[in-house]
Amino acid sequence: MLALGGIYWLARRYNALAEFSQPEMVGRRFGPPARWLVALALIFVFLAWGGAEIYVAAKLLAPSMAVGVPVLIVLISLVVAAYSLLGGFRAVVSTDKLQYAIVALYILAVAALAWKGLSQLEGGAWAALTRVPPVAAKTGRGWTGWLGPGLATIVLTLGAYLPGWLFETDLWLRVQAARDGSAARRGVLLAGLNGFVFVGLLPLFIGVAALALFPMEAGSFPPQIGFEGEAIFAALVTQFAPGWLAAVVVVGLVAAAMSTIDTCVNVVALSVAYDLLASRHQHGETTRAGATVADAARRSAWLSRWTTLASVAAAACFAFFTESLWDLFYLSSGVLTTAVAFPVAAIFWPRVRRRAVVYSSAAGFAATVVAYFLESHGLLAAVEPAWLAETGVGFILWGMVAALAGALAGSFRSRSTPPTL
C-alpha cells in the first residue's frame, strides 16, 4: 500500500515522459550503460518471479490433476507463451482483466472455506482465531524484541521490498500505457483498493486461519500445507470444499498464476528486445541506415515476439530448479531495490551524476547476488551480529550498503550531468 501511494503521487510525472520502459527512461537521462544495467537487473528479477509462479502453479495443480510437476510446468508455459506471443502487451493487459475477476472470486471462495474449517473447531471460528499466538510459528519467539530476528526481518523486508516495488516495472508499464496522468491515477486507486482487500485482508485472514487449522508438527508445518506454507490454498480446498467446487477453484488457481506469469515474461521480453537488442533506436531518432522510427518500432515488435518465447522458456527453466520461494523472492526483490529503484528515482534529480547511477546499479546488483550466496552457505554468519544472521536476509543489507557506496563513489568521480527532461 505504501508503494502504491508513492506510485499514485508520481504517476502524472512519469506518464508525461515520452519513454515507455524504465531502462529507456534511465538511458535517456544517464546514458546507454545505465540503461543496460537496469535492463539486466529487470531480466533477472522477472525471470525469477515468472519461474516461481510457474513452479507454484504446477506444484499446487499436480495433486488434483494427477500429473507430474514437470509436465505441468511445460503445459502452463506453453499456454502463456501462446497468447503472449499472439497478442503481446495488449493480450497481457486484456487477459489480466478476466483473470482478476476469476482470482477475486477464488480468494473469496478460499476465505469462505477457511471460515468453514474454523467453525468446525472447538468454540467456533472467532475463538479459534483468538487462540493463535502472535509469535513466530516455527520458533515460538516473539517479534517485538528490538534485537530479535522477528522485528529485524520485518524491517529488512520493508527495506528490501518498498523501494523496489515503488518502481516495480510491470506497474509502471501500466502507468505509461494509460491515456493520461489522471487515468493512470485512477488505475492506481483501483489497484490500491484491490490490493488492500485481495492481497491484504483476505490472505491475512487465510494465513492466520491456516495456523489454527494446520498447527505445527515437531517444529515444522504439516506436509499438506508445504514446507513454506505454499500449499495452504490447496489444503483448504482439498479438505473443506465439495468435489465440484474444488474443480472450479482450480480454474481460479490457474488464472492467479497466469496473471503474474504473463506479466513477468512480458517485462523480460521488453527488456531484452527493446532495451538491449534494439536500444539504439531511440524515440525521435533514425538509424544509421536511414530507417524511420516506425521501422525501428516494427523491428522491436518482431524481436519482442520472439524474445517472448525465449523468456517463457527461461522462466520455465527457473521453475524446474526452484527450491525455496523465500530465497527467490527476497533475492529478486533485493536486486530490484539495490539495482533499479535508485536509477529510476534519479531521473528527476538534476544533481545526480551519471557515474553515480551506473556505479550504484552495478555494485548493488553484484553485491546482493554475491552476498546471498555467501549467506546461504553460512559464510557471513561470522561477521554478522546474531540478530541479523538469524533473519536469513542479511544479504539485502549488504547489497544496500554496496549500492550506496557505488553512488557515493560515482558522485566524486564525475561532473554533474545536466537534466534533459
GUTI-224896 format. One record per residue (C-alpha): residue number from 1; x, y, z. Coordinates in nm, 4 decimals. Each point is the difference from the previous one (the first is absolute). Example, Ala and Ser with C-alpha at 12.3 -4.5 7.8 and 13.67 -1.06 7.14 Angstrom:
+-----+----------+----------+----------+
|  nr |        u |        v |        w |
+-----+----------+----------+----------+
|   1 |   1.2300 |  -0.4500 |   0.7800 |
|   2 |   0.1370 |   0.3440 |  -0.0660 |
+-----+----------+----------+----------+
! end
This chain:
+-----+----------+----------+----------+
|  nr |        u |        v |        w |
+-----+----------+----------+----------+
|   1 |   0.0000 |   0.0000 |   0.0000 |
|   2 |   0.2906 |   0.2358 |   0.0679 |
|   3 |   0.1443 |  -0.0803 |  -0.3421 |
|   4 |  -0.3343 |   0.0641 |  -0.1718 |
|   5 |  -0.0292 |   0.3305 |   0.1871 |
|   6 |   0.3366 |   0.1038 |  -0.1391 |
|   7 |  -0.0975 |  -0.1124 |  -0.3502 |
|   8 |  -0.3200 |   0.2065 |   0.0229 |
|   9 |   0.2042 |   0.3064 |   0.0957 |
|  10 |   0.2518 |  -0.0507 |  -0.2822 |
|  11 |  -0.2407 |  -0.1236 |  -0.2705 |
|  12 |  -0.0558 |   0.3330 |  -0.1747 |
|  13 |   0.3695 |   0.0838 |  -0.0151 |
|  14 |   0.1026 |  -0.3318 |  -0.1527 |
|  15 |  -0.3042 |  -0.0281 |  -0.2282 |
|  16 |   0.1015 |   0.3305 |  -0.1573 |
|  17 |   0.3326 |  -0.1471 |  -0.1162 |
|  18 |   0.0306 |  -0.1113 |  -0.3611 |
|  19 |   0.1932 |  -0.3143 |   0.0988 |
|  20 |  -0.1924 |  -0.3209 |   0.0682 |
|  21 |   0.2346 |  -0.2388 |   0.1805 |
|  22 |   0.1930 |   0.0820 |   0.3156 |
|  23 |   0.3417 |  -0.0854 |  -0.1501 |
|  24 |  -0.0828 |   0.2356 |  -0.2871 |
|  25 |  -0.0798 |   0.2796 |   0.2467 |
|  26 |   0.3265 |  -0.0622 |   0.1849 |
|  27 |   0.1978 |  -0.0212 |  -0.3237 |
|  28 |  -0.1347 |   0.3301 |  -0.1316 |
|  29 |   0.1129 |   0.1735 |   0.3207 |
|  30 |   0.3191 |  -0.1874 |   0.0886 |
|  31 |   0.1186 |  -0.1714 |  -0.3189 |
|  32 |   0.0004 |  -0.3501 |  -0.1554 |
|  33 |   0.2073 |  -0.1776 |   0.2719 |
|  34 |  -0.2553 |   0.0967 |   0.2635 |
|  35 |  -0.2820 |  -0.1195 |  -0.2256 |
|  36 |   0.1635 |  -0.3375 |  -0.0580 |
|  37 |   0.0738 |  -0.0539 |   0.3699 |
|  38 |  -0.3597 |   0.0696 |   0.0997 |
|  39 |  -0.1254 |  -0.2246 |  -0.2804 |
|  40 |   0.2241 |  -0.2880 |   0.1118 |
|  41 |  -0.1185 |   0.0374 |   0.3594 |
|  42 |  -0.3634 |  -0.0046 |  -0.1123 |
|  43 |   0.0588 |  -0.3093 |  -0.2132 |
|  44 |   0.1422 |  -0.1834 |   0.3011 |
|  45 |  -0.2817 |   0.1095 |   0.2329 |
|  46 |  -0.2890 |  -0.0810 |  -0.2300 |
|  47 |   0.1432 |  -0.3309 |  -0.1164 |
|  48 |   0.0212 |  -0.0993 |   0.3660 |
|  49 |  -0.3565 |   0.1164 |   0.0683 |
|  50 |  -0.1381 |  -0.1659 |  -0.3109 |
|  51 |   0.1756 |  -0.3261 |   0.0809 |
|  52 |  -0.1258 |   0.0089 |   0.3588 |
|  53 |  -0.3602 |   0.0489 |  -0.1127 |
|  54 |   0.0233 |  -0.2834 |  -0.2523 |
|  55 |   0.1462 |  -0.2244 |   0.2698 |
|  56 |  -0.2699 |   0.0829 |   0.2561 |
|  57 |  -0.2841 |  -0.0469 |  -0.2481 |
|  58 |   0.1372 |  -0.3331 |  -0.1193 |
|  59 |   0.0626 |  -0.1259 |   0.3519 |
|  60 |  -0.3488 |   0.0899 |   0.1210 |
|  61 |  -0.1732 |  -0.1393 |  -0.3085 |
|  62 |   0.1909 |  -0.3276 |  -0.0048 |
|  63 |  -0.1983 |  -0.1821 |   0.2754 |
|  64 |  -0.3434 |   0.0833 |  -0.1404 |
|  65 |   0.0936 |  -0.0702 |  -0.3628 |
|  66 |   0.2067 |  -0.3132 |   0.0703 |
|  67 |   0.2760 |   0.1319 |  -0.2255 |
|  68 |   0.3666 |   0.0472 |   0.0832 |
|  69 |   0.1314 |   0.3469 |   0.0825 |
|  70 |   0.2480 |   0.0078 |  -0.2944 |
|  71 |  -0.2815 |  -0.0750 |  -0.2463 |
|  72 |  -0.2151 |   0.2781 |   0.1432 |
|  73 |   0.2901 |   0.2452 |  -0.0135 |
|  74 |   0.0253 |  -0.0653 |  -0.3744 |
|  75 |  -0.3769 |   0.0199 |  -0.0585 |
|  76 |  -0.0436 |   0.3242 |   0.1958 |
|  77 |   0.2963 |   0.1549 |  -0.1815 |
|  78 |  -0.1427 |  -0.0954 |  -0.3403 |
|  79 |  -0.3398 |   0.1566 |   0.0740 |
|  80 |   0.1537 |   0.3258 |   0.1223 |
|  81 |   0.2384 |   0.0098 |  -0.2958 |
|  82 |  -0.2864 |  -0.0472 |  -0.2461 |
|  83 |  -0.2103 |   0.3011 |   0.0916 |
|  84 |   0.2963 |   0.2192 |   0.0970 |
|  85 |   0.1611 |  -0.0677 |  -0.3384 |
|  86 |  -0.3197 |   0.0612 |  -0.1980 |
|  87 |  -0.1192 |   0.3078 |   0.1853 |
|  88 |   0.3046 |   0.1529 |   0.1676 |
|  89 |  -0.0457 |   0.2653 |   0.2693 |
|  90 |  -0.3649 |   0.0562 |  -0.0969 |
|  91 |  -0.0729 |  -0.3692 |   0.0570 |
|  92 |   0.1709 |   0.0123 |   0.3399 |
|  93 |  -0.2130 |   0.2959 |   0.1119 |
|  94 |  -0.3219 |  -0.1397 |  -0.1517 |
|  95 |   0.0399 |  -0.3429 |   0.1580 |
|  96 |   0.0876 |   0.1620 |   0.3327 |
|  97 |  -0.3490 |   0.1524 |   0.0109 |
|  98 |  -0.1685 |  -0.3385 |  -0.0322 |
|  99 |   0.2536 |  -0.1670 |   0.2242 |
| 100 |  -0.0559 |   0.2653 |   0.2672 |
| 101 |  -0.3712 |  -0.0802 |   0.0168 |
| 102 |   0.0746 |  -0.3723 |   0.0279 |
| 103 |   0.2702 |   0.0550 |   0.2628 |
| 104 |  -0.2265 |   0.2234 |   0.2087 |
| 105 |  -0.2676 |  -0.2692 |   0.0077 |
| 106 |   0.2693 |  -0.2575 |   0.0746 |
| 107 |   0.1331 |   0.1923 |   0.3019 |
| 108 |  -0.3535 |   0.0499 |   0.1309 |
| 109 |  -0.0729 |  -0.3710 |  -0.0388 |
| 110 |   0.3174 |  -0.1045 |   0.1836 |
| 111 |  -0.0722 |   0.2491 |   0.2799 |
| 112 |  -0.3478 |  -0.1504 |   0.0337 |
| 113 |   0.1522 |  -0.3484 |   0.0189 |
| 114 |   0.2408 |   0.1180 |   0.2703 |
| 115 |  -0.2961 |   0.1384 |   0.1994 |
| 116 |  -0.1822 |  -0.3305 |  -0.0485 |
| 117 |   0.2981 |  -0.1890 |   0.1377 |
| 118 |   0.0374 |   0.2333 |   0.2979 |
| 119 |  -0.3696 |  -0.0388 |   0.0819 |
| 120 |   0.0557 |  -0.3715 |   0.0481 |
| 121 |   0.2607 |   0.0552 |   0.2715 |
| 122 |  -0.0776 |   0.0187 |   0.3699 |
| 123 |  -0.1765 |   0.3234 |   0.0947 |
| 124 |  -0.0605 |   0.1083 |  -0.3602 |
| 125 |   0.1921 |   0.2164 |  -0.2447 |
| 126 |   0.0655 |   0.3089 |   0.2115 |
| 127 |   0.1171 |  -0.2018 |   0.2977 |
| 128 |   0.2353 |  -0.1992 |  -0.2243 |
| 129 |   0.1515 |   0.3206 |  -0.1392 |
| 130 |   0.0603 |   0.1476 |   0.3449 |
| 131 |   0.1913 |  -0.3122 |   0.1027 |
| 132 |   0.2654 |   0.0584 |  -0.2680 |
| 133 |   0.2996 |   0.1505 |   0.1885 |
| 134 |   0.1719 |   0.3097 |  -0.1463 |
| 135 |   0.3397 |  -0.1699 |  -0.0138 |
| 136 |   0.2176 |  -0.1517 |  -0.2699 |
| 137 |  -0.1681 |  -0.3222 |  -0.1038 |
| 138 |   0.3155 |  -0.2091 |  -0.0326 |
| 139 |   0.2052 |   0.1352 |   0.2928 |
| 140 |  -0.2667 |   0.1227 |   0.2424 |
| 141 |   0.1980 |   0.3216 |   0.0536 |
| 142 |  -0.1653 |   0.3402 |   0.0128 |
| 143 |   0.0647 |   0.2572 |  -0.2699 |
| 144 |   0.0123 |   0.3185 |   0.2121 |
| 145 |   0.3536 |  -0.0311 |   0.1388 |
| 146 |   0.2139 |   0.2811 |  -0.1397 |
| 147 |   0.2971 |  -0.2288 |  -0.0577 |
| 148 |  -0.2008 |  -0.3096 |  -0.0867 |
| 149 |  -0.0220 |  -0.1590 |  -0.3451 |
| 150 |  -0.3761 |   0.0602 |  -0.0246 |
| 151 |   0.0023 |   0.3797 |  -0.0016 |
| 152 |   0.3262 |   0.0045 |  -0.1943 |
| 153 |  -0.1619 |  -0.2159 |  -0.2691 |
| 154 |  -0.2947 |   0.2401 |  -0.0196 |
| 155 |   0.2289 |   0.3040 |  -0.0313 |
| 156 |   0.2245 |  -0.1699 |  -0.2565 |
| 157 |  -0.3064 |  -0.1109 |  -0.1950 |
| 158 |  -0.1249 |   0.3577 |  -0.0091 |
| 159 |   0.3415 |   0.1163 |  -0.1158 |
| 160 |   0.0275 |  -0.2754 |  -0.2584 |
| 161 |  -0.3473 |   0.0333 |  -0.1478 |
| 162 |  -0.1193 |   0.3596 |   0.0333 |
| 163 |   0.2566 |   0.1878 |  -0.2150 |
| 164 |  -0.0024 |  -0.2717 |  -0.2649 |
| 165 |  -0.3760 |  -0.0360 |  -0.0111 |
| 166 |  -0.0475 |   0.3765 |  -0.0092 |
| 167 |   0.1696 |  -0.0159 |  -0.3412 |
| 168 |  -0.1169 |  -0.3509 |  -0.0884 |
| 169 |   0.0062 |  -0.0256 |  -0.3773 |
| 170 |  -0.3237 |  -0.1757 |  -0.0887 |
| 171 |  -0.2000 |   0.2568 |   0.1996 |
| 172 |   0.1767 |   0.2866 |  -0.1728 |
| 173 |  -0.0589 |  -0.1516 |  -0.3430 |
| 174 |  -0.3709 |   0.0360 |   0.0732 |
| 175 |   0.0500 |   0.3580 |   0.1177 |
| 176 |   0.1854 |   0.0806 |  -0.3227 |
| 177 |  -0.2685 |  -0.1746 |  -0.2090 |
| 178 |  -0.2804 |   0.2053 |   0.1575 |
| 179 |  -0.1650 |   0.2696 |  -0.2107 |
| 180 |   0.1219 |   0.2816 |   0.2267 |
| 181 |   0.1123 |   0.0709 |   0.3549 |
| 182 |  -0.3543 |   0.0143 |   0.1378 |
| 183 |  -0.0868 |  -0.3391 |  -0.1510 |
| 184 |   0.3214 |  -0.1421 |   0.1437 |
| 185 |  -0.0907 |   0.1273 |   0.3459 |
| 186 |  -0.3481 |  -0.1521 |  -0.0222 |
| 187 |   0.1606 |  -0.3310 |  -0.0870 |
| 188 |   0.2327 |   0.0250 |   0.3002 |
| 189 |  -0.2966 |   0.0741 |   0.2301 |
| 190 |  -0.1815 |  -0.3081 |  -0.1298 |
| 191 |   0.3186 |  -0.2061 |   0.0431 |
| 192 |   0.0280 |   0.1309 |   0.3572 |
| 193 |  -0.3549 |  -0.1036 |   0.0829 |
| 194 |   0.0508 |  -0.3430 |  -0.1538 |
| 195 |   0.3332 |  -0.0413 |   0.1757 |
| 196 |  -0.1414 |   0.0949 |   0.3394 |
| 197 |  -0.2819 |  -0.2535 |  -0.0255 |
| 198 |   0.1375 |  -0.2862 |  -0.2083 |
| 199 |   0.3726 |   0.0186 |   0.0811 |
| 200 |  -0.0296 |   0.1362 |   0.3524 |
| 201 |  -0.3060 |  -0.0793 |   0.2086 |
| 202 |  -0.1250 |  -0.3255 |  -0.1486 |
| 203 |   0.3399 |  -0.1735 |  -0.0311 |
| 204 |   0.0829 |   0.1210 |   0.3520 |
| 205 |  -0.3144 |  -0.1700 |   0.1282 |
| 206 |   0.0741 |  -0.3157 |  -0.1996 |
| 207 |   0.3547 |  -0.0162 |   0.1330 |
| 208 |  -0.1008 |   0.0421 |   0.3636 |
| 209 |  -0.2800 |  -0.2540 |  -0.0477 |
| 210 |   0.2545 |  -0.2468 |  -0.1384 |
| 211 |   0.2052 |   0.0291 |   0.3207 |
| 212 |  -0.3084 |  -0.1111 |   0.1925 |
| 213 |  -0.1121 |  -0.2685 |  -0.2464 |
| 214 |   0.3442 |  -0.1469 |  -0.0719 |
| 215 |   0.2063 |   0.0400 |   0.3197 |
| 216 |   0.3739 |  -0.0565 |   0.0091 |
| 217 |   0.1299 |  -0.3553 |   0.0249 |
| 218 |   0.3424 |  -0.0481 |   0.1591 |
| 219 |   0.1075 |   0.3545 |  -0.0812 |
| 220 |  -0.1073 |   0.0014 |  -0.3649 |
| 221 |  -0.3150 |   0.0461 |  -0.2039 |
| 222 |  -0.2008 |  -0.3163 |  -0.0690 |
| 223 |   0.0641 |  -0.1563 |  -0.3418 |
| 224 |  -0.3393 |   0.0904 |  -0.1471 |
| 225 |   0.0775 |   0.3749 |   0.0039 |
| 226 |   0.3616 |  -0.0282 |  -0.1129 |
| 227 |   0.3361 |   0.0815 |   0.1552 |
| 228 |  -0.0505 |   0.3758 |  -0.0449 |
| 229 |  -0.3802 |   0.0007 |   0.0158 |
| 230 |  -0.0281 |   0.0286 |  -0.3780 |
| 231 |  -0.2722 |  -0.2658 |  -0.0188 |
| 232 |  -0.2448 |   0.1604 |   0.2465 |
| 233 |  -0.2581 |   0.0791 |  -0.2682 |
| 234 |   0.0132 |  -0.3507 |  -0.1433 |
| 235 |  -0.0321 |  -0.1529 |   0.3480 |
| 236 |  -0.3083 |   0.2091 |   0.0786 |
| 237 |  -0.1635 |  -0.0956 |  -0.3289 |
| 238 |   0.0817 |  -0.3691 |   0.0385 |
| 239 |  -0.1218 |  -0.0234 |   0.3575 |
| 240 |  -0.3043 |   0.2272 |   0.0105 |
| 241 |  -0.1373 |   0.0369 |  -0.3556 |
| 242 |  -0.2396 |  -0.2393 |  -0.1736 |
| 243 |   0.1335 |  -0.1654 |  -0.3147 |
| 244 |  -0.1775 |   0.2287 |  -0.2471 |
| 245 |   0.1210 |   0.3136 |   0.1783 |
| 246 |   0.3540 |  -0.1326 |   0.0148 |
| 247 |  -0.0026 |  -0.0342 |  -0.3805 |
| 248 |  -0.1225 |   0.3586 |  -0.0393 |
| 249 |   0.2587 |   0.1328 |   0.2427 |
| 250 |   0.2769 |  -0.1631 |  -0.2034 |
| 251 |  -0.0933 |   0.2375 |  -0.2828 |
| 252 |   0.0523 |   0.2904 |   0.2388 |
| 253 |   0.3397 |  -0.1344 |   0.0935 |
| 254 |   0.1076 |  -0.0202 |  -0.3634 |
| 255 |  -0.1279 |   0.3530 |  -0.0648 |
| 256 |   0.1867 |   0.1365 |   0.3011 |
| 257 |   0.3245 |  -0.1557 |  -0.1188 |
| 258 |  -0.0348 |   0.1025 |  -0.3636 |
| 259 |  -0.0858 |   0.3575 |   0.0918 |
| 260 |   0.3472 |   0.0334 |   0.1485 |
| 261 |   0.1901 |  -0.2286 |  -0.2368 |
| 262 |  -0.1013 |   0.1864 |  -0.3158 |
| 263 |   0.0854 |   0.3339 |   0.1590 |
| 264 |   0.3452 |  -0.1227 |   0.0982 |
| 265 |   0.0885 |  -0.1446 |  -0.3401 |
| 266 |  -0.1314 |   0.3162 |  -0.1674 |
| 267 |   0.2419 |   0.2109 |   0.2058 |
| 268 |   0.2876 |  -0.2350 |  -0.0827 |
| 269 |  -0.0824 |   0.0067 |  -0.3723 |
| 270 |  -0.0260 |   0.3794 |   0.0026 |
| 271 |   0.3320 |   0.0380 |   0.1827 |
| 272 |   0.1810 |  -0.2358 |  -0.2367 |
| 273 |  -0.1524 |   0.1085 |  -0.3315 |
| 274 |  -0.0471 |   0.3705 |   0.0606 |
| 275 |   0.2605 |   0.0989 |   0.2573 |
| 276 |   0.2886 |  -0.2283 |  -0.0949 |
| 277 |  -0.0316 |  -0.1115 |  -0.3627 |
| 278 |  -0.1727 |   0.3048 |  -0.1455 |
| 279 |   0.1080 |   0.2704 |   0.2427 |
| 280 |   0.1759 |   0.2029 |  -0.2698 |
| 281 |  -0.3416 |   0.0894 |  -0.1441 |
| 282 |  -0.0815 |   0.2889 |   0.2308 |
| 283 |  -0.3272 |   0.1918 |  -0.0155 |
| 284 |   0.0176 |   0.2638 |  -0.2699 |
| 285 |   0.3215 |  -0.1291 |  -0.1588 |
| 286 |   0.0873 |  -0.1916 |  -0.3182 |
| 287 |   0.2421 |  -0.2835 |  -0.0466 |
| 288 |   0.3311 |   0.0353 |  -0.1810 |
| 289 |  -0.1528 |  -0.1728 |  -0.3023 |
| 290 |  -0.2691 |   0.2649 |  -0.0185 |
| 291 |  -0.2871 |  -0.2121 |   0.1326 |
| 292 |  -0.2881 |   0.1893 |   0.1568 |
| 293 |  -0.1192 |  -0.0242 |   0.3573 |
| 294 |  -0.2955 |  -0.2039 |  -0.1306 |
| 295 |   0.2445 |  -0.2491 |  -0.1506 |
| 296 |   0.1826 |  -0.0211 |   0.3302 |
| 297 |  -0.3301 |  -0.0549 |   0.1801 |
| 298 |  -0.0954 |  -0.2837 |  -0.2355 |
| 299 |   0.3362 |  -0.1637 |   0.0492 |
| 300 |  -0.0357 |   0.0393 |   0.3746 |
| 301 |  -0.3446 |  -0.1629 |  -0.0112 |
| 302 |   0.1392 |  -0.2915 |  -0.2015 |
| 303 |   0.2839 |  -0.0410 |   0.2474 |
| 304 |  -0.2428 |   0.0209 |   0.2899 |
| 305 |  -0.2166 |  -0.2840 |  -0.1306 |
| 306 |   0.2932 |  -0.2344 |  -0.0407 |
| 307 |   0.1605 |   0.0994 |   0.3273 |
| 308 |  -0.3355 |  -0.0709 |   0.1645 |
| 309 |   0.0449 |  -0.3652 |  -0.0922 |
| 310 |   0.3550 |   0.0026 |   0.1346 |
| 311 |  -0.1179 |   0.1767 |   0.3174 |
| 312 |  -0.2671 |  -0.2606 |   0.0706 |
| 313 |   0.2539 |  -0.2767 |  -0.0578 |
| 314 |   0.2494 |   0.1658 |   0.2353 |
| 315 |  -0.2686 |   0.0486 |   0.2681 |
| 316 |  -0.0902 |  -0.3685 |  -0.0345 |
| 317 |   0.3667 |  -0.0861 |   0.0605 |
| 318 |  -0.0125 |   0.2059 |   0.3204 |
| 319 |  -0.3122 |  -0.1955 |   0.0968 |
| 320 |   0.1733 |  -0.3350 |  -0.0490 |
| 321 |   0.2779 |   0.1016 |   0.2412 |
| 322 |  -0.2066 |   0.1906 |   0.2578 |
| 323 |   0.0366 |  -0.1318 |   0.3541 |
| 324 |  -0.0685 |   0.2864 |   0.2417 |
| 325 |  -0.2555 |   0.2715 |  -0.0736 |
| 326 |   0.1235 |   0.1950 |   0.3018 |
| 327 |   0.3506 |   0.0288 |  -0.1422 |
| 328 |  -0.1217 |   0.0669 |  -0.3531 |
| 329 |  -0.2323 |   0.2877 |   0.0856 |
| 330 |   0.2354 |   0.1657 |   0.2477 |
| 331 |   0.2935 |  -0.0213 |  -0.2396 |
| 332 |  -0.1955 |   0.1352 |  -0.2965 |
| 333 |  -0.1643 |   0.2773 |   0.2007 |
| 334 |   0.3374 |   0.0920 |   0.1455 |
| 335 |   0.1423 |   0.0364 |  -0.3510 |
| 336 |  -0.2993 |   0.2130 |  -0.0985 |
| 337 |   0.0729 |   0.2331 |   0.2913 |
| 338 |   0.3782 |   0.0180 |  -0.0286 |
| 339 |   0.0364 |   0.0092 |  -0.3802 |
| 340 |  -0.3197 |   0.1549 |  -0.1408 |
| 341 |  -0.1692 |   0.2295 |   0.2534 |
| 342 |   0.2716 |   0.2671 |   0.0242 |
| 343 |   0.0622 |   0.0396 |  -0.3753 |
| 344 |  -0.3734 |   0.0350 |  -0.0721 |
| 345 |  -0.0570 |   0.2376 |   0.2910 |
| 346 |   0.3019 |   0.2098 |  -0.1018 |
| 347 |  -0.1527 |   0.0917 |  -0.3357 |
| 348 |  -0.1489 |   0.3140 |   0.1526 |
| 349 |   0.2976 |   0.0877 |   0.2222 |
| 350 |   0.2104 |   0.2529 |  -0.1942 |
| 351 |   0.3010 |  -0.0272 |   0.2322 |
| 352 |   0.0469 |  -0.3750 |  -0.0404 |
| 353 |   0.3071 |  -0.0858 |  -0.2045 |
| 354 |   0.0123 |  -0.2560 |  -0.2774 |
| 355 |   0.2734 |  -0.2124 |   0.1523 |
| 356 |  -0.1784 |  -0.0009 |   0.3349 |
| 357 |  -0.2933 |  -0.1794 |  -0.1610 |
| 358 |   0.2189 |  -0.2454 |  -0.1932 |
| 359 |   0.2222 |  -0.0830 |   0.2973 |
| 360 |  -0.2933 |  -0.0306 |   0.2388 |
| 361 |  -0.1996 |  -0.2318 |  -0.2251 |
| 362 |   0.2990 |  -0.2229 |  -0.0808 |
| 363 |   0.1228 |  -0.0194 |   0.3598 |
| 364 |  -0.3474 |  -0.0589 |   0.1427 |
| 365 |  -0.0807 |  -0.2766 |  -0.2469 |
| 366 |   0.3321 |  -0.1817 |   0.0405 |
| 367 |   0.0228 |   0.0364 |   0.3779 |
| 368 |  -0.3561 |  -0.1190 |   0.0604 |
| 369 |   0.0503 |  -0.3175 |  -0.2044 |
| 370 |   0.3459 |  -0.0733 |   0.1425 |
| 371 |  -0.1088 |   0.0687 |   0.3592 |
| 372 |  -0.3001 |  -0.2286 |  -0.0485 |
| 373 |   0.2194 |  -0.2940 |  -0.0984 |
| 374 |   0.2433 |   0.0729 |   0.2844 |
| 375 |  -0.2820 |   0.0176 |   0.2532 |
| 376 |  -0.1795 |  -0.3071 |  -0.1342 |
| 377 |   0.3218 |  -0.1971 |   0.0568 |
| 378 |   0.0496 |   0.1402 |   0.3511 |
| 379 |   0.3088 |   0.2051 |  -0.0886 |
| 380 |  -0.1375 |   0.3338 |   0.1249 |
| 381 |  -0.1025 |  -0.1246 |   0.3441 |
| 382 |   0.3478 |   0.0701 |   0.1381 |
| 383 |  -0.0196 |   0.3724 |  -0.0814 |
| 384 |  -0.3722 |   0.0618 |   0.0594 |
| 385 |  -0.1554 |   0.0588 |   0.3429 |
| 386 |  -0.2210 |  -0.2853 |   0.1174 |
| 387 |  -0.3271 |   0.1888 |  -0.0510 |
| 388 |   0.0916 |   0.0679 |  -0.3627 |
| 389 |   0.1343 |  -0.3474 |  -0.0758 |
| 390 |  -0.3168 |  -0.1616 |   0.1394 |
| 391 |  -0.2219 |   0.1859 |  -0.2471 |
| 392 |   0.1598 |  -0.1730 |  -0.2974 |
| 393 |  -0.0424 |   0.3183 |  -0.2075 |
| 394 |   0.3018 |   0.1995 |   0.1135 |
| 395 |   0.1326 |  -0.0098 |  -0.3553 |
| 396 |  -0.2503 |   0.2736 |  -0.0861 |
| 397 |   0.1664 |   0.2350 |   0.2457 |
| 398 |   0.3405 |  -0.0678 |  -0.1563 |
| 399 |  -0.1446 |   0.0663 |  -0.3443 |
| 400 |  -0.1409 |   0.3324 |   0.1167 |
| 401 |   0.3346 |   0.1009 |   0.1504 |
| 402 |   0.1760 |  -0.0866 |  -0.3266 |
| 403 |  -0.2544 |   0.1972 |  -0.2055 |
| 404 |   0.0451 |   0.3032 |   0.2269 |
| 405 |   0.3777 |  -0.0303 |  -0.0209 |
| 406 |  -0.0222 |  -0.0194 |  -0.3791 |
| 407 |  -0.2154 |   0.3122 |  -0.0139 |
| 408 |   0.2428 |   0.1911 |   0.2211 |
| 409 |   0.3017 |  -0.1172 |  -0.2010 |
| 410 |  -0.1649 |   0.1022 |  -0.3262 |
| 411 |  -0.0926 |   0.3395 |   0.1425 |
| 412 |   0.3630 |   0.0822 |   0.0652 |
| 413 |   0.1315 |  -0.1328 |  -0.3322 |
| 414 |  -0.1936 |   0.2070 |  -0.2505 |
| 415 |  -0.1632 |   0.3323 |  -0.0529 |
| 416 |  -0.3747 |   0.0408 |   0.0184 |
| 417 |  -0.2023 |  -0.0975 |  -0.3050 |
| 418 |  -0.2416 |   0.2801 |  -0.0954 |
| 419 |  -0.3666 |  -0.1034 |   0.0013 |
| 420 |  -0.1460 |  -0.0777 |  -0.3428 |
| 421 |  -0.3688 |  -0.0082 |   0.0880 |
+-----+----------+----------+----------+
! end
